[in-house]
Amino acid sequence: MVLLSVLLSVATFVLLFVPGSARAATSPRPESNQKIALSPEERALILKGKIVLRNLPNPGRKGRTYEAVGILRGSLDEAFAVLTDYGCYADYMPSVGAVRICEATGPSSVVEVKLHLPLGVKKQYRLRYTSTRHESGFEVAWEKLPWPELKPSQTVVDTSGFWSVRTFEDRGLLAVYHVYTDPGHVPLGLTKVAHGVARSKIPDGIAKLRERILRVYRPGKK
């Protein structure tokens, strides 16, 4: 039972809050002139404040790809400032124990993240974040970099993804949180359970970003 809890906790966080690179994801990162396609049902849910979860195909790859879509309250400048303030991720991203900025050059930053998970489990990653701004919005992509000093048990095989945020009619900002991850070996019989729990938690990425923007720029509002 303890082993199962550890596996689920690790898999959940890896999918949710450890970004990678848009190049490694199954679907391409949206370009500045590419609209985010929403079905009528998805649009209706999003306009009610709900977060839509998508399970994307991942042919030929061991990991899983998920995407959450929802509306943010705030300006593009505010959302961009929060998402690119990597050093503050430990203040609001669950299980992030510490963050160290190793290098920051223009729109690219190399960041080391230490995670403190339940039952004493710890993971570490070295990531490169790259941000791109355009007239209607911005993207923040990330990739997992080599960290030779770490043992395989201290990290994951691969993880990748991006944030895409842009203006959405007169409703505010539409945010897409796209994540691919391959956590590596999971004991036989627990794979579906681990991925199922992780999938159900993906929308928290957008929920936590919403809360952070309000806390920083509109304290006291809910």
C-alpha positions in Angstrom: 0.0 0.0 0.0 2.9 2.3 0.8 4.6 1.5 -2.5 1.4 2.2 -4.4 1.0 5.6 -2.7 4.6 6.6 -3.5 4.2 5.6 -7.2 0.9 7.5 -7.6 2.3 10.6 -5.9 5.4 10.6 -8.1 3.5 10.0 -11.3 1.0 12.7 -10.5 3.5 15.4 -9.9 5.7 14.4 -12.9 2.7 14.9 -15.3 1.5 18.0 -13.6 4.3 20.3 -12.8 7.5 19.2 -14.4 7.7 20.7 -17.9 9.8 19.6 -20.8 10.1 20.8 -24.4 7.6 21.4 -27.1 9.9 19.6 -29.5 9.5 16.4 -27.5 5.7 16.6 -27.3 3.5 14.7 -29.8 1.5 17.8 -30.9 3.4 20.9 -32.2 3.4 24.0 -30.1 0.8 26.5 -31.4 2.3 29.3 -33.4 1.2 32.9 -33.0 -1.2 32.7 -35.9 -2.7 29.4 -35.0 -6.1 29.4 -33.2 -6.8 26.9 -30.4 -9.6 24.7 -31.7 -12.5 24.2 -29.3 -15.6 22.1 -29.8 -19.0 23.8 -29.0 -19.1 21.6 -25.9 -15.6 22.6 -24.8 -16.3 26.3 -25.4 -19.5 26.1 -23.3 -17.7 24.5 -20.4 -14.7 27.0 -20.5 -17.0 30.0 -20.5 -18.6 28.6 -17.3 -15.1 28.7 -15.7 -14.5 24.9 -16.1 -11.2 23.4 -17.2 -11.3 21.0 -20.2 -9.0 18.0 -20.1 -7.8 16.3 -23.2 -6.1 12.9 -23.6 -3.9 13.2 -26.7 -2.7 10.3 -28.9 0.9 9.3 -28.4 1.7 6.7 -31.0 5.0 4.9 -30.7 5.9 6.5 -27.4 5.9 5.1 -23.9 4.8 8.2 -22.1 1.4 10.0 -22.0 0.4 13.4 -23.4 -2.4 15.5 -21.7 -3.7 18.9 -22.3 -5.8 21.2 -20.1 -7.6 24.3 -21.4 -9.2 27.1 -19.4 -9.7 30.8 -19.0 -7.5 33.0 -16.9 -8.5 36.3 -15.3 -5.8 39.0 -15.8 -3.8 40.6 -18.6 -1.2 39.0 -20.9 1.6 40.9 -19.1 0.4 39.6 -15.7 0.2 35.9 -16.9 3.5 36.2 -18.6 5.2 37.6 -15.6 3.9 34.8 -13.3 4.8 32.0 -15.7 8.3 33.3 -16.4 9.1 33.9 -12.7 10.6 30.4 -12.3 12.2 31.2 -9.0 8.8 31.5 -7.4 7.4 28.2 -8.5 8.0 26.8 -5.0 5.6 29.4 -3.7 2.5 27.9 -5.4 3.3 24.8 -7.4 2.5 21.7 -5.3 5.5 19.7 -4.0 8.1 22.1 -5.4 10.6 22.3 -2.5 13.3 24.5 -4.1 14.2 26.1 -7.4 17.6 27.3 -8.5 18.1 29.5 -11.5 21.4 28.3 -13.1 21.4 30.5 -16.2 19.2 33.2 -17.7 19.9 34.5 -21.2 17.2 36.5 -22.9 14.1 34.4 -23.3 15.9 31.2 -22.2 16.5 30.0 -18.6 18.1 26.9 -17.2 16.5 25.9 -13.9 17.0 23.1 -11.4 14.0 22.0 -9.5 13.8 19.9 -6.3 10.5 18.2 -5.5 9.4 17.0 -2.0 6.8 14.3 -2.5 4.8 12.4 0.1 6.5 9.6 2.2 9.9 11.2 1.8 10.2 10.7 -2.0 12.4 13.3 -3.7 13.0 14.0 -7.4 15.3 16.5 -9.2 15.3 17.9 -12.7 17.3 20.3 -14.8 15.0 22.2 -17.2 15.4 24.8 -20.0 12.5 27.2 -20.2 12.1 29.3 -23.4 9.5 32.0 -23.7 8.1 33.6 -26.9 5.8 36.7 -27.1 3.6 37.9 -29.9 0.8 40.4 -30.3 -2.1 38.1 -29.3 -0.3 36.1 -26.6 2.7 34.1 -25.6 4.2 30.6 -25.2 6.5 29.2 -22.5 8.1 25.9 -23.5 10.4 23.7 -21.4 12.7 20.7 -21.9 14.4 18.3 -19.6 18.2 18.7 -19.8 20.9 16.1 -18.9 22.0 16.0 -15.3 24.8 13.3 -15.3 25.2 13.5 -11.5 21.7 12.2 -10.9 20.9 8.5 -10.7 17.9 7.3 -12.8 15.9 6.7 -9.7 16.3 10.4 -8.8 14.6 11.7 -12.0 12.4 10.6 -14.9 13.1 9.3 -18.4 11.6 12.3 -20.2 9.1 15.1 -19.8 8.1 17.9 -22.1 5.4 20.4 -22.7 4.3 24.1 -23.1 2.0 26.8 -21.9 0.2 28.7 -24.6 -1.8 31.8 -23.5 -3.6 34.2 -25.7 -6.5 36.7 -25.7 -9.9 35.0 -26.0 -12.7 37.1 -27.6 -13.8 39.5 -24.8 -13.6 36.8 -22.1 -10.1 37.2 -20.9 -7.2 34.8 -21.6 -7.3 31.3 -23.0 -4.6 29.1 -21.5 -3.5 25.7 -22.8 -1.3 23.5 -20.6 0.3 20.7 -22.7 2.3 18.0 -21.0 4.2 14.9 -22.1 5.9 12.6 -19.6 7.6 9.2 -19.5 8.2 8.5 -15.8 10.2 5.3 -16.5 9.6 1.9 -14.9 6.4 1.4 -13.0 5.8 -2.1 -11.5 3.5 -4.4 -13.5 -0.2 -3.8 -12.7 0.2 -0.3 -11.5 0.7 1.6 -14.7 -3.0 2.3 -15.5 -3.7 3.3 -12.0 -0.8 5.7 -11.8 -1.6 7.3 -15.1 -5.3 7.5 -14.2 -4.6 9.4 -11.0 -2.1 11.7 -12.8 -4.6 12.5 -15.6 -7.2 13.5 -13.1 -4.9 16.1 -11.6 -3.7 17.8 -14.8 -6.3 20.6 -14.6 -4.7 21.7 -11.3 -1.9 23.3 -13.4 -4.3 25.9 -14.7 -6.2 26.2 -11.4 -2.9 27.0 -9.6 -1.9 29.6 -12.2 -5.3 31.3 -11.9 -4.9 31.5 -8.1 -1.3 32.9 -8.4 -2.3 35.7 -10.8 -5.1 36.8 -8.5 -2.9 36.6 -5.4 -0.1 38.7 -6.9 -2.1 41.3 -8.8 -5.6 41.3 -7.2 -5.1 40.2 -3.6 -8.4 39.7 -1.7 -10.4 38.7 -4.8 -11.6 35.2 -5.5 
